[in-house]
Amino acid sequence: MLPTPSKLPKRLGRFEVGAKIGGGGMATVYLGRDVREDGSEALVALKVIRDEFANDEQFTAMFVDEAKILARLSHPNVIQTLEYGVTGHHRFIAMELLTGRTVADAWDVVAGEGERFDQGTAAWVCARVAEGLHSAHELVDETGAPLSVIHRDVNPTNIFLTHAGEVKLIDFGLARARVRASKSADGIVKGKIPYLAPEQAHGQPIDRRIDVYALGTTLWEMVTMKRLFKRDNDVATLRAIRDAHVPDPRDEDPDFPEALWKIIDRALRRDRDERYATAEEMRTDLDAFARATGPHAPKLAAFVERLFPGGEARQAKWLRDAAAVRIPAGTMAPPAPVPIASSSLLEEESGPSSLPRPPKLPAPSPPPKREADAKAKGSKDKASSPPPAKKKASASGRKSTRTETDKKSKAKKTKKKSREELAAAPAAAVTEDKRRLILMVGVAVAVLLVLAILASR
């Protein structure tokens, strides 16, 4: 029997609890106030484990794992965790409250308008993500021992662009580290499939270089406005990842900068020993390329405002309204999703970012040379073409909350179906083997019976 929900206290740690602003799955998110000694205050996001999971050892371990990793992350390009703890039996994580949109949101609008990201700004954005990644990869514990943190889910939905022109890497819910008490089951692949590295698709051991590969995939998509490995279904996507064929943008655009292609090419090498060894090495090259067209922070702020006109004002009004009330019966949903440091506890299930190890695929062929790339360009471009162009959004708002919810629900069902199909494939094979074994045993028994009857005569 589930425990009776208890009333949330007025304070969690040093934070006053305000309006409920989201949640689902195993946790709820509230607006919090950090009231300082000088009378000033700052608004934060408070993620609280739901009562029915508060005494569950597995979910508690997940919560503690996330909190330990998040609490050590302190970098301008990583969403900041301010505090975690327990008040009564309510476990919570307090995070900085950001407003803006993700790279994925921006990509959709830019693609719908038939435009492109500015190459210098795209490189600068990815340089900031690389900087945040490196800080996470280099984390150590109290004794100075490496924590071996790997994000495992770097992709456009987890790169947040604030209205002030900042870049924040968010959602470390799938991060792997040496200190984690809760472990992934054997054969489970973590991360959004189109951004997996080849070694993940092959079920091989991983290290920080999978994050470099995922960032390279993201950069390729930002500067080409195409999807690199995404195909019609998960199996086809995994096959593309294992083949690791990366089209050279210069084949279509003779003016594409060679310096930028060299960065992308090195980040996306199938052999990880040929990639950037660290995210810091990649950042150095990206900043060197972007420097000529900077400064990029004000350009990024103007870019976000142009794509989502009035978005900053709407989110500011929502914050004022939400901060003015205590915990309401319903949810004061923000006009655009508010990012948090980890969303895994908000999923209704294991979520779209984990799936069983896929069935064996044929061994990938060696990477084709550029001459062969040019001949196969037609078929490859068709497979990598962007989604159909969307109608130009109106100035009053490009997407309604209902449309976004419907799309997310549909995408979740599709991914869940794909995971079930992948998981069912080996099960079906086992069932067929059992049938054959039973048939063979039955035939053998029948033969023995016939021989026994003949011998008795």
Secondary structure by P-SEA (a helix, b strand, c coil): ccccccccccccccccccccccccccbbbbbbbbcccccbbbbbbbbbccccccccaaaaaaaaaaaaaaaacccccccccccccccccccbbbbbbbbcccaaaaaaaaaaacccccaaaaaaaaaaaaaaaaaaaaccccccccccccccccccccccccccbbbbbccccccccccccccccccccccccccccccccccccccaaaaaaaaaaaaaaaaacccccccccaaaaaaaaaaccccccccccccccaaaaaaaaaacccccccccccaaaaaaaaaaaaccccccaaaaaaaaaaaccaaaaaaaaaaaaaaacccccccccccccccccccccccccccccccccccccccccccccaaaaaaaaaaaaaaaccccccccccccccccaaaaaaaaaaaaaaaaaaaaaaaaaaaaaaaaaaaaaaaaaaaaaaaaaaaaaaaac
